Each structure stands twice: as structure tokens, then as C-alpha cells.
Amino acid sequence: MGAPVLLLALAAAVAAALLVGCASAEPPQQERSALQAFLAGTPHERALGWNASVPACAWTGVRCDAANGTVLELHLPGVGLIGGVPPGTLGRLQGLQVLSLRDNRLLGEIPSDLFALPRLRSLYLQGNLLTGAIPADVARLAASLEHLALSRNNLTGDVPSALNNLTRLRTLRLDQNHLSGILPSLSGIRRLEAFNVSYNDLNGTIPSSLAGFPAESFAGNAHLCGPPLVGQPCQSSPPPAPSSEKKKKLSGAAVVAIAVGAGAAALLALVLLALCAVHRHRRGASGKEEVKTTTPPTRGLTPSSLSGEMMSGDFTSSSKDIGAAAAAAAGAGAGERSRLVFVGKQGPGQQQHYSFDLEDLLRASAEVLGKGSLGTSYKAVLEEGTTVVVKRLRDVAAARREFAAFVEAAAGAAAEHRNLVPLRGYYYSKDEKLLVVDYLPGGSLSARLHGSRGTGRTPMDWDARMRAALCAARGVSHLHTAHSLAHGNIKSSNLLLRPDPDAAALSDYCLHQLFPPSPARAPGGSGGGYRAPELVDARRPTFRSDVYSLGVLFLELLTGKSPAHHASLEVGGDAAVDLPRWVQSVVREEWTAEVFDAELVRTGGGAEEEMVALLQVAMACVSTAPDARPDAPDVVRMVEEIGGGHGRTTTEESEGTRGASEEERSRGPTP
């Protein structure tokens, strides 16, 4: 009897394990049915593909935890949701942390179910048709809520003092509603970073606890006053309306005069409308669309920074509307493909997968990071706190299929190596080509080396420069050996720093594939001091030209001189030469010590031998004859050998170098 009992116990254990496994692969039935009930009870214009045969964690907009055991996020922006949120649906998602239903057509009051979500951190309901007051029940989210966005609705009533209980709140956006009354101090929210109540009907004095926010946060409230608003008269309340007792009865003549005046005004309005219609028609025929100014302007990737079909239409519309505008500009049938596409796999240590869409980028707060011959780079901060870099490319020659193939290949290469900035996605239409990459807040090597040298600045020491050199060499070597790709645009402004000094990453790699090979389109313009001499005939960058640029980067680290800003240097009053030729001249005269950056000499700590060794590597890289230059893997090896502490080789990098044959390294990138 012992054996059967043992078998039964084993079977029970296996069954229990299977049940646990199933549970971990799919959220509880309660959450799945809650999502289905929400969708069934809310009409929607776009099919979401919530197929009952597919796990709920794979549904559009649904994000689960790592074990797929509970729903953590629900993102359904601009999907055409219409009407009220059915009660007893979303409130059953007890693990929900992020809810985004913005830019739909939700009606009624803010659903009370949402205030019963114990872990809700971010609630985005802006851009709907919600009415009523902001419920005091919002205070029930005090333990978790960090971001609350209710902008662009039809909310009325006061700004509730109950918001003071949301002590974890960092973002509060209530702009473009019909809120009235006096603005509470909200002094209890000490972590508030972003605040906006503009374009409401608020009155009174701005509390001192909120006066530190910019004037734009309070604009459009005619009866608000005090800092930071300047020149706006202070009134504690709107001017009182005349009482009914003081109204005088109008005479018959006055009634007739008012009627005649109203008729004339109506006729004049009709004439003006007709003239406006003709004017708009003529402007539309010439391809120039007027930009609306009836709503307050927003900063970011909006009509001021994007053009083409992305400028047509209202930027408060949904993603579907933008897709339709793109289809009209790019031709019939193109709208379905003119969307933000995410690419690449997630490599070790890289950031989590992004879940925003094109409209998120259009609404993001944007800052220009730099402009080059290939386009403009923007830092975009999305509503949910995500920060990315959007590269807007100019004059791209690649067709859609070629563009997509390039992005996939480049993203795959970057996902495998920490010394390449992750490439996350792209947007392709007739008039706009965008790339989305990770934002690295550490800044570039160029800024670190050549930034303000005033008092208080910490010089970049030898150890940091050696690590930067090795990071650049490893990133280039990986592109060459593992993917047969040339970087084509190596320079100090394209080496971005991270807190980990061994994880500095190269950006703007391989972009030359997207542009015609002409001098005006060559990465770096005229070269900026980094381009190999053989590229003057506008040929495509090669492995050898990459090594040349890498050598110039090493010289920049050693000399402290920027090839981009000082493309020519004088040697003894003779003709001006570029940085490599200048270094060669100085070394030839045996003034080697004069080459090194004065800051580096002061902080080198006895590393002169290592400096000279890196100088020798750099001079080999910038040899005028391409065949005399070392291969990128050899450069990595030589730099690693200079200083044992700087040359730690990871298994990933060693295997990548060994995996490429000498023949592959010498023939250069595949056309």
C-alpha cells in the first residue's frame, strides 16, 4: 500500500505545481474578466485584438509583472473609447499601478472605482470629456499616487484641498478645464515637480507654496494674481454680476434697436466666415496649413519642431487622426504603416521596453540637444516620466523597406553590446523620418573634455580618459567584427558617458547607409577633423576610415584639443594642419611632452608611460595609408595592454573579437 500512496502524493504534488505554473503564466480570472467587462461596456472605434484565446498579458496595452501573475499597467491612449467607464470593472485590477485612458471620449464623472486601487501610481485621463468635480475620494490614493493628469476635460468646481493628502504626488496637471474658486496651498505635497492649472476660471492669490512654478502653470486664469504672474491685477473673486433687483425694464425702442443690431452683427459674421473659408481654401491649395492658436501653445515635438504631414491637423487629436493625416500625405494605404515602430531585443542591463506611441512624442516636452548635417536631436520627456532622444533625419534617401532593415540591424547590434547606445524604434513617412534612442543623462565626452574650464571644474583624469578610449574602441570593434558594419561618424560628441565608466556608449552609428554618398551628406559635414583623408572623394565610410576617426578621438583625449572646434593648428608659423598632422610635427621635433593636455599632466599621477603608449596607438590609427592602420580588434587589444586596470576584457567582447576572421576584418562593410 506504501507505493500507491506515494504515487498519489507525487501526482498531487505535480498537479499542484502545474496549477501554480498556470497561475503564474496568466493573471487571475478576476482580472481577465474585469478587463473583458470594461471593454465590452465601453464602445471603442479601434479594434484592440483582445482575443479570448490569447493570454491577457499579451493583449494590446496590457502590461503584467515578470511572472505574468497580475496586471500592472493598462495603456489605451487614443483608441476611441466612448462613454462612461463601466462601474465594477477597472476597480477590480487590484495590482494596477499605471492607467492611461487619455485622448479618448470618456464621458461622465471621474470613475469612483479608480480611487479604490491601492497601488495606483499614475493616472492619465487627460483629453477626454469628463465632467463634474474632482472627487475628494482622490485622497484614498495617498499611499501610492505619484502622477495625476486630468487636463483638457470639462471638470468644474474647486481644486479640492483633499489633494494635500497625496504626499507622494510629483505631477499634477489640471489645465484646460473649468475649475473655479480659490487655489489651495497644496503645501502638503512636498515632492511636487510638475504643476499646471492654466486656462481655468480660478481666482484669488497664488499661494506662496506654488509660486515657484513658472507663470505658464497659471496662465489663462483672468482673476488669479501674485507671483509668478506679473502685471495681472489681483482680485479675490470675479466681479459680481448685477442683481435682478437693479435690472431696469427695457423700452420698446431699445428692444427694436437691439434686434436690428443683432441682425447686422449676424450678417457681418456670415460675411467674415465666408471670407475666412475662401482664405483657408487658397492657403490649402498652396500647401500651407494654418496652425490653430485658440488653445494655449505647448512645448515639444509639435508644429514648431516637426513639419510635413505631422503638422497637418490638430495635435490634440488621437493617434488614429495622426495616422489618417500621414496617409493623406504619403499616399493611399500608407497610413497603416506610418506609425511608431519599436525594434530590437532587450540586451543585458538595458532599459525596459517602451510602451509609448507617436502621439506621446508629439505631446512630449522637448529640448533641442544638437543640430548636425544629418538632422536634429531632441530630448523628449513623456508624460509618464520616460525620457528618450528623438533624432529627426533630413533628406533620407532610403526607401521604407531599406530604412526598416537598417534600423533592425543597427538595433540588433546595439542590443548585444553596452558600448553602443540602444536604438529603440523609428517613424517613417513621406515627409518625416525619426529615430528613437535611449537618453543617457551623463552627457558626451566632448562636453566633459571641453566644457567650461573655470573654477570648480573637475578635470577628466587619466583613468577616465583611458576607459573612454577603450569603450569607443570596443563599440567600434563589435560593429566591425560581429555585424560587418562601419560606424561612419566617430567623434567625441557621439560618445555618451554613463555612471559606469566602462559603459560609455557610441551613438549615431551606421547612419551613412540612409543618405546618398555626397560631400554635403557625409557624417560630420566637411569632416570636423575626424574624417579619414581618403573620404574626400565622398566614398562610403569603411572599417579603415573608422579606425582613423578612432585615432583622432584618442589624440583628442591626449591633447585636450577638439578637432571639431580647432580643425587646423599652426606649426611654427607654417601652413595650418589638422590635429593628427600637428601631433606628428610635434613628436617629430621630439617635443612629445608638449602634446599632452596640461590638465592631464597635472592629474596624471605618474602615467606618462601609458600616455606615450596610447599616443603610439593613436598615431598608428591615423596613418595616411589606410592599409597601414590596425584593425579595430587589434586596437582594443593594444589599449587593453597599456594599463592592466583599464583593460578588463569581458567574455562578450573577447568572444566577439575571436569570432571574426582576418578576412572579414580586412574586407570592410558589405555595400
GUPAPA-986175 format. One record per residue (C-alpha): residue number from 1; residue in one letter; z, x, y. Coordinates in steps of 0.5 Angstrom, whole numbers, plus 500, padded with zeros to 3 digits. Example, Ala and Ser with C-alpha at 12.3 -4.5 7.8 and 13.67 -1.06 7.14 Angstrom:
// GUPAPA-986175
<1 A <516 525 491>>
<2 S <514 527 498>>
***
This chain:
// GUPAPA-986175
<1 M <500 500 500>>
<2 G <501 506 505>>
<3 A <494 508 505>>
<4 P <491 501 507>>
<5 V <497 500 512>>
<6 L <495 507 515>>
<7 L <487 505 515>>
<8 L <489 498 519>>
<9 A <493 502 524>>
<10 L <488 507 525>>
<11 A <483 501 526>>
<12 A <487 498 531>>
<13 A <488 505 535>>
<14 V <480 505 535>>
<15 A <480 498 537>>
<16 A <485 499 543>>
<17 A <481 506 545>>
<18 L <475 502 545>>
<19 L <478 497 550>>
<20 V <480 502 554>>
<21 G <474 505 555>>
<22 C <470 499 556>>
<23 A <475 497 562>>
<24 S <474 504 565>>
<25 A <467 503 565>>
<26 E <467 496 568>>
<27 P <471 493 574>>
<28 P <476 487 571>>
<29 Q <472 481 570>>
<30 Q <476 478 576>>
<31 E <473 483 581>>
<32 R <466 482 578>>
<33 S <467 474 578>>
<34 A <469 475 585>>
<35 L <463 479 587>>
<36 Q <459 474 584>>
<37 A <462 468 587>>
<38 F <461 471 594>>
<39 L <454 472 593>>
<40 A <453 465 590>>
<41 G <457 462 596>>
<42 T <453 466 602>>
<43 P <446 465 603>>
<44 H <442 471 604>>
<45 E <435 473 606>>
<46 R <434 479 602>>
<47 A <435 480 594>>
<48 L <440 484 592>>
<49 G <439 485 585>>
<50 W <446 483 582>>
<51 N <444 483 575>>
<52 A <449 480 570>>
<53 S <446 485 565>>
<54 V <448 491 569>>
<55 P <455 494 571>>
<56 A <458 491 577>>
<57 C <459 498 580>>
<58 A <451 499 579>>
<59 W <450 493 584>>
<60 T <447 494 591>>
<61 G <452 496 596>>
<62 V <458 496 591>>
<63 R <462 503 590>>
<64 C <467 504 585>>
<65 D <472 509 583>>
<66 A <471 515 579>>
<67 A <472 511 573>>
<68 N <469 505 575>>
<69 G <475 501 574>>
<70 T <476 498 581>>
<71 V <471 496 587>>
<72 L <473 501 592>>
<73 E <467 499 597>>
<74 L <462 494 599>>
<75 H <457 495 604>>
<76 L <452 490 605>>
<77 P <449 491 612>>
<78 G <443 487 615>>
<79 V <442 484 608>>
<80 G <441 477 612>>
<81 L <448 474 610>>
<82 I <448 467 613>>
<83 G <454 462 614>>
<84 G <461 463 612>>
<85 V <465 467 607>>
<86 P <467 463 601>>
<87 P <475 463 601>>
<88 G <478 466 595>>
<89 T <472 471 594>>
<90 L <473 478 597>>
<91 G <480 477 598>>
<92 R <481 478 590>>
<93 L <478 485 591>>
<94 Q <485 488 591>>
<95 G <483 495 591>>
<96 L <478 494 596>>
<97 Q <478 500 601>>
<98 V <472 499 605>>
<99 L <468 493 607>>
<100 S <462 493 611>>
<101 L <458 486 613>>
<102 R <455 488 620>>
<103 D <449 485 623>>
<104 N <448 479 619>>
<105 R <449 472 621>>
<106 L <456 470 619>>
<107 L <459 464 622>>
<108 G <466 461 623>>
<109 E <472 465 624>>
<110 I <474 472 621>>
<111 P <476 470 614>>
<112 S <483 470 613>>
<113 D <482 473 605>>
<114 L <481 479 608>>
<115 F <488 480 611>>
<116 A <491 480 604>>
<117 L <487 486 602>>
<118 P <493 491 601>>
<119 R <488 498 601>>
<120 L <483 496 606>>
<121 R <482 502 611>>
<122 S <475 500 614>>
<123 L <473 493 616>>
<124 Y <466 493 619>>
<125 L <464 486 622>>
<126 Q <460 487 628>>
<127 G <453 484 630>>
<128 N <455 477 627>>
<129 L <456 470 630>>
<130 L <464 470 628>>
<131 T <468 465 633>>
<132 G <475 463 634>>
<133 A <480 468 636>>
<134 I <482 475 633>>
<135 P <488 472 628>>
<136 A <495 475 629>>
<137 D <495 476 621>>
<138 V <491 482 622>>
<139 A <498 485 622>>
<140 R <498 485 615>>
<141 L <494 490 614>>
<142 A <498 495 618>>
<143 A <500 500 612>>
<144 S <492 501 611>>
<145 L <487 499 616>>
<146 E <484 505 620>>
<147 H <477 502 623>>
<148 L <476 495 625>>
<149 A <470 494 628>>
<150 L <469 486 631>>
<151 S <463 488 636>>
<152 R <457 483 638>>
<153 N <460 477 636>>
<154 N <463 470 639>>
<155 L <470 472 639>>
<156 T <474 468 644>>
<157 G <482 468 646>>
<158 D <486 474 648>>
<159 V <486 481 645>>
<160 P <493 480 640>>
<161 S <499 484 641>>
<162 A <499 484 634>>
<163 L <494 490 634>>
<164 N <500 494 636>>
<165 N <503 494 629>>
<166 L <496 497 626>>
<167 T <500 504 627>>
<168 R <494 508 622>>
<169 L <488 505 627>>
<170 R <484 510 629>>
<171 T <478 506 631>>
<172 L <478 499 635>>
<173 R <471 496 637>>
<174 L <472 489 640>>
<175 D <466 490 645>>
<176 Q <461 484 647>>
<177 N <465 478 645>>
<178 H <468 473 650>>
<179 L <475 475 650>>
<180 S <479 474 656>>
<181 G <486 475 658>>
<182 I <490 481 660>>
<183 L <489 487 656>>
<184 P <496 489 652>>
<185 S <498 496 652>>
<186 L <497 498 645>>
<187 S <502 503 645>>
<188 G <504 503 638>>
<189 I <497 505 636>>
<190 R <498 513 637>>
<191 R <492 515 633>>
<192 L <487 511 636>>
<193 E <481 516 637>>
<194 A <475 511 639>>
<195 F <477 504 643>>
<196 N <472 499 646>>
<197 V <473 493 650>>
<198 S <467 493 654>>
<199 Y <463 486 656>>
<200 N <468 481 655>>
<201 D <472 477 660>>
<202 L <478 481 660>>
<203 N <483 481 667>>
<204 G <488 485 670>>
<205 T <490 492 670>>
<206 I <488 497 664>>
<207 P <495 499 661>>
<208 S <496 507 662>>
<209 S <496 508 654>>
<210 L <489 506 654>>
<211 A <487 510 661>>
<212 G <485 516 657>>
<213 F <479 513 654>>
<214 P <472 513 658>>
<215 A <470 508 663>>
<216 E <465 505 659>>
<217 S <470 503 654>>
<218 F <472 498 659>>
<219 A <465 496 663>>
<220 G <463 489 664>>
<221 N <470 486 665>>
<222 A <469 484 672>>
<223 H <476 483 673>>
<224 L <479 489 670>>
<225 C <482 494 674>>
<226 G <485 501 675>>
<227 P <484 508 672>>
<228 P <479 510 669>>
<229 L <475 505 673>>
<230 V <473 507 680>>
<231 G <472 502 685>>
<232 Q <473 496 682>>
<233 P <478 491 686>>
<234 C <484 489 682>>
<235 Q <485 482 680>>
<236 S <491 480 676>>
<237 S <487 474 674>>
<238 P <480 470 675>>
<239 P <479 467 682>>
<240 P <482 460 681>>
<241 A <477 454 680>>
<242 P <478 449 686>>
<243 S <482 443 683>>
<244 S <479 436 682>>
<245 E <483 433 688>>
<246 K <480 438 693>>
<247 K <473 436 691>>
<248 K <469 432 696>>
<249 K <464 426 694>>
<250 L <457 428 696>>
<251 S <453 424 700>>
<252 G <446 421 698>>
<253 A <442 425 702>>
<254 A <446 431 699>>
<255 V <444 429 692>>
<256 V <437 428 694>>
<257 A <437 435 697>>
<258 I <440 438 691>>
<259 A <435 434 687>>
<260 V <429 437 691>>
<261 G <432 444 691>>
<262 A <433 444 683>>
<263 G <426 442 682>>
<264 A <423 447 687>>
<265 A <427 452 683>>
<266 A <425 450 676>>
<267 L <417 450 679>>
<268 L <419 457 681>>
<269 A <422 459 675>>
<270 L <416 457 671>>
<271 V <411 461 675>>
<272 L <415 467 674>>
<273 L <416 466 667>>
<274 A <408 466 666>>
<275 L <407 472 671>>
<276 C <412 476 666>>
<277 A <408 473 660>>
<278 V <402 476 663>>
<279 H <405 482 665>>
<280 R <408 483 658>>
<281 H <401 482 654>>
<282 R <398 487 658>>
<283 R <403 492 657>>
<284 G <403 491 650>>
<285 A <395 492 650>>
<286 S <396 499 653>>
<287 G <401 500 647>>
<288 K <408 501 652>>
<289 E <413 496 650>>
<290 E <419 494 655>>
<291 V <426 496 653>>
<292 K <431 491 654>>
<293 T <436 492 659>>
<294 T <440 486 658>>
<295 T <445 489 653>>
<296 P <449 495 655>>
<297 P <446 501 653>>
<298 T <448 505 647>>
<299 R <448 513 646>>
<300 G <445 515 640>>
<301 L <438 515 636>>
<302 T <436 509 640>>
<303 P <430 509 644>>
<304 S <432 514 649>>
<305 S <431 519 643>>
<306 L <426 516 638>>
<307 S <419 514 639>>
<308 G <413 510 635>>
<309 E <415 504 631>>
<310 M <422 506 631>>
<311 M <422 504 639>>
<312 S <419 497 638>>
<313 G <423 491 637>>
<314 D <431 490 639>>
<315 F <436 495 636>>
<316 T <441 490 635>>
<317 S <436 487 629>>
<318 S <437 488 622>>
<319 S <434 494 617>>
<320 K <429 488 615>>
<321 D <427 488 622>>
<322 I <426 495 623>>
<323 G <422 495 616>>
<324 A <418 490 619>>
<325 A <416 494 625>>
<326 A <415 500 621>>
<327 A <410 496 617>>
<328 A <406 494 623>>
<329 A <406 501 626>>
<330 A <404 504 619>>
<331 G <399 499 617>>
<332 A <400 493 612>>
<333 G <404 495 606>>
<334 A <407 501 609>>
<335 G <414 497 611>>
<336 E <417 497 604>>
<337 R <416 505 604>>
<338 S <418 506 611>>
<339 R <426 507 609>>
<340 L <431 512 609>>
<341 V <431 515 602>>
<342 F <436 519 599>>
<343 V <435 525 595>>
<344 G <437 531 591>>
<345 K <443 531 586>>
<346 Q <450 533 587>>
<347 G <452 540 586>>
<348 P <459 543 585>>
<349 G <463 543 591>>
<350 Q <458 539 595>>
<351 Q <460 533 599>>
<352 Q <460 526 596>>
<353 H <454 521 596>>
<354 Y <452 518 603>>
<355 S <451 510 603>>
<356 F <449 509 610>>
<357 D <442 506 612>>
<358 L <437 507 617>>
<359 E <440 502 622>>
<360 D <446 506 621>>
<361 L <443 512 624>>
<362 L <440 508 630>>
<363 R <447 506 632>>
<364 A <450 513 631>>
<365 S <453 516 637>>
<366 A <448 522 637>>
<367 E <448 529 641>>
<368 V <443 534 641>>
<369 L <444 540 637>>
<370 G <438 544 639>>
<371 K <430 544 640>>
<372 G <425 548 637>>
<373 S <418 549 635>>
<374 L <418 544 629>>
<375 G <422 539 633>>
<376 T <429 537 635>>
<377 S <436 537 631>>
<378 Y <441 531 633>>
<379 K <449 531 631>>
<380 A <450 524 629>>
<381 V <457 520 628>>
<382 L <456 514 624>>
<383 E <461 508 625>>
<384 E <464 510 618>>
<385 G <466 517 621>>
<386 T <461 520 617>>
<387 T <457 526 621>>
<388 V <450 528 619>>
<389 V <445 532 622>>
<390 V <438 529 623>>
<391 K <432 533 624>>
<392 R <426 530 628>>
<393 L <420 533 626>>
<394 R <414 534 630>>
<395 D <406 534 628>>
<396 V <408 534 621>>
<397 A <401 535 617>>
<398 A <404 533 610>>
<399 A <402 526 607>>
<400 R <407 522 605>>
<401 R <407 524 598>>
<402 E <407 531 599>>
<403 F <413 530 604>>
<404 A <417 527 599>>
<405 A <415 532 594>>
<406 F <417 537 599>>
<407 V <424 534 600>>
<408 E <425 533 593>>
<409 A <424 540 591>>
<410 A <428 543 597>>
<411 A <434 538 596>>
<412 G <434 541 588>>
<413 A <434 548 590>>
<414 A <440 547 595>>
<415 A <444 543 591>>
<416 E <444 549 586>>
<417 H <447 554 591>>
<418 R <452 554 596>>
<419 N <449 558 601>>
<420 L <444 553 602>>
<421 V <445 547 607>>
<422 P <445 541 603>>
<423 L <439 536 604>>
<424 R <440 529 603>>
<425 G <435 525 605>>
<426 Y <428 523 609>>
<427 Y <425 518 613>>
<428 Y <417 518 613>>
<429 S <413 513 617>>
<430 K <406 514 621>>
<431 D <410 516 627>>
<432 E <417 519 625>>
<433 K <419 524 620>>
<434 L <426 525 619>>
<435 L <430 530 615>>
<436 V <438 528 614>>
<437 V <442 534 612>>
<438 D <450 536 612>>
<439 Y <453 537 618>>
<440 L <457 544 618>>
<441 P <462 544 624>>
<442 G <463 551 624>>
<443 G <457 553 628>>
<444 S <452 558 627>>
<445 L <452 566 626>>
<446 S <448 566 633>>
<447 A <454 562 636>>
<448 R <459 566 633>>
<449 L <456 573 635>>
<450 H <453 572 642>>
<451 G <458 566 644>>
<452 S <462 568 651>>
<453 R <465 575 651>>
<454 G <470 573 656>>
<455 T <478 574 655>>
<456 G <481 570 649>>
<457 R <475 571 645>>
<458 T <476 574 638>>
<459 P <470 579 636>>
<460 M <467 578 629>>
<461 D <470 583 625>>
<462 W <466 588 620>>
<463 D <469 584 614>>
<464 A <466 577 616>>
<465 R <459 580 618>>
<466 M <458 583 611>>
<467 R <460 577 608>>
<468 A <455 573 613>>
<469 A <450 578 611>>
<470 L <451 577 603>>
<471 C <451 569 604>>
<472 A <444 570 607>>
<473 A <441 575 602>>
<474 R <444 570 596>>
<475 G <441 564 599>>
<476 V <434 567 600>>
<477 S <434 570 593>>
<478 H <436 564 590>>
<479 L <430 560 593>>
<480 H <425 566 591>>
<481 T <427 567 584>>
<482 A <430 560 582>>
<483 H <424 556 585>>
<484 S <419 561 588>>
<485 L <420 558 595>>
<486 A <419 562 601>>
<487 H <425 560 607>>
<488 G <420 562 612>>
<489 N <425 561 618>>
<490 I <431 566 617>>
<491 K <435 567 623>>
<492 S <442 567 626>>
<493 S <442 560 629>>
<494 N <440 558 622>>
<495 L <446 561 618>>
<496 L <451 556 619>>
<497 L <458 558 618>>
<498 R <464 555 613>>
<499 P <471 556 613>>
<500 D <470 559 606>>
<501 P <467 566 609>>
<502 D <463 567 602>>
<503 A <460 560 603>>
<504 A <455 561 610>>
<505 A <449 557 608>>
<506 L <442 557 611>>
<507 S <438 551 614>>
<508 D <431 550 616>>
<509 Y <428 553 609>>
<510 C <421 552 607>>
<511 L <419 547 613>>
<512 H <413 551 614>>
<513 Q <410 547 608>>
<514 L <410 541 612>>
<515 F <406 544 618>>
<516 P <399 547 619>>
<517 P <399 554 619>>
<518 S <397 556 626>>
<519 P <401 560 631>>
<520 A <404 555 635>>
<521 R <407 551 629>>
<522 A <409 558 626>>
<523 P <417 557 625>>
<524 G <420 561 631>>
<525 G <414 560 635>>
<526 S <412 567 637>>
<527 G <417 570 632>>
<528 G <423 571 637>>
<529 G <424 578 634>>
<530 Y <424 575 627>>
<531 R <417 575 624>>
<532 A <414 580 620>>
<533 P <408 583 623>>
<534 E <403 581 618>>
<535 L <404 574 620>>
<536 V <401 575 627>>
<537 D <394 572 623>>
<538 A <398 566 622>>
<539 R <398 566 615>>
<540 R <404 562 611>>
<541 P <411 566 610>>
<542 T <411 570 604>>
<543 F <417 573 600>>
<544 R <416 580 603>>
<545 S <416 576 610>>
<546 D <423 573 608>>
<547 V <426 580 607>>
<548 Y <423 583 613>>
<549 S <427 577 617>>
<550 L <433 578 613>>
<551 G <433 586 615>>
<552 V <432 583 622>>
<553 L <438 579 621>>
<554 F <442 585 618>>
<555 L <440 589 624>>
<556 E <443 583 629>>
<557 L <450 584 625>>
<558 L <450 591 626>>
<559 T <448 592 633>>
<560 G <450 585 636>>
<561 K <444 584 640>>
<562 S <440 578 639>>
<563 P <432 579 637>>
<564 A <431 571 640>>
<565 H <434 573 646>>
<566 H <432 580 647>>
<567 A <425 580 644>>
<568 S <424 587 647>>
<569 L <428 593 648>>
<570 E <426 599 652>>
<571 V <427 606 649>>
<572 G <428 612 654>>
<573 G <424 608 660>>
<574 D <418 608 655>>
<575 A <414 602 653>>
<576 A <418 596 650>>
<577 V <419 595 643>>
<578 D <423 590 638>>
<579 L <429 590 635>>
<580 P <427 594 629>>
<581 R <423 599 633>>
<582 W <429 600 637>>
<583 V <433 602 632>>
<584 Q <428 606 629>>
<585 S <427 610 635>>
<586 V <435 611 636>>
<587 V <436 613 629>>
<588 R <430 618 629>>
<589 E <434 621 635>>
<590 E <440 622 631>>
<591 W <444 617 635>>
<592 T <446 613 630>>
<593 A <453 611 632>>
<594 E <449 608 639>>
<595 V <446 603 634>>
<596 F <453 599 632>>
<597 D <456 594 636>>
<598 A <461 596 641>>
<599 E <466 590 638>>
<600 L <464 592 631>>
<601 V <466 600 632>>
<602 R <473 598 636>>
<603 T <475 593 630>>
<604 G <471 596 624>>
<605 G <477 599 621>>
<606 G <474 606 618>>
<607 A <468 602 615>>
<608 E <463 607 619>>
<609 E <460 609 612>>
<610 E <459 602 610>>
<611 M <456 600 617>>
<612 V <451 606 615>>
<613 A <449 604 608>>
<614 L <448 597 611>>
<615 L <443 600 616>>
<616 Q <439 603 611>>
<617 V <438 597 607>>
<618 A <436 593 614>>
<619 M <431 599 615>>
<620 A <428 598 608>>
<621 C <427 591 609>>
<622 V <424 592 616>>
<623 S <419 597 613>>
<624 T <412 595 617>>
<625 A <408 596 610>>
<626 P <410 589 606>>
<627 D <410 593 599>>
<628 A <415 598 601>>
<629 R <420 592 602>>
<630 P <425 591 597>>
<631 D <425 584 593>>
<632 A <431 579 595>>
<633 P <435 580 589>>
<634 D <435 588 590>>
<635 V <437 586 597>>
<636 V <443 582 594>>
<637 R <445 588 589>>
<638 M <445 593 595>>
<639 V <449 589 599>>
<640 E <454 588 594>>
<641 E <454 595 592>>
<642 I <456 597 599>>
<643 G <463 594 599>>
<644 G <467 592 593>>
<645 G <471 587 596>>
<646 H <465 584 599>>
<647 G <460 584 593>>
<648 R <463 579 589>>
<649 T <458 576 585>>
<650 T <458 569 582>>
<651 T <456 567 575>>
<652 E <451 562 578>>
<653 E <448 568 583>>
<654 S <448 573 577>>
<655 E <444 569 572>>
<656 G <439 566 578>>
<657 T <437 573 579>>
<658 R <437 575 572>>
<659 G <432 569 570>>
<660 A <427 571 575>>
<661 S <422 577 572>>
<662 E <419 582 576>>
<663 E <412 579 576>>
<664 E <415 572 579>>
<665 R <418 576 585>>
<666 S <412 580 587>>
<667 R <407 575 587>>
<668 G <410 571 592>>
<669 P <411 563 593>>
<670 T <406 558 590>>
<671 P <401 556 595>>
***
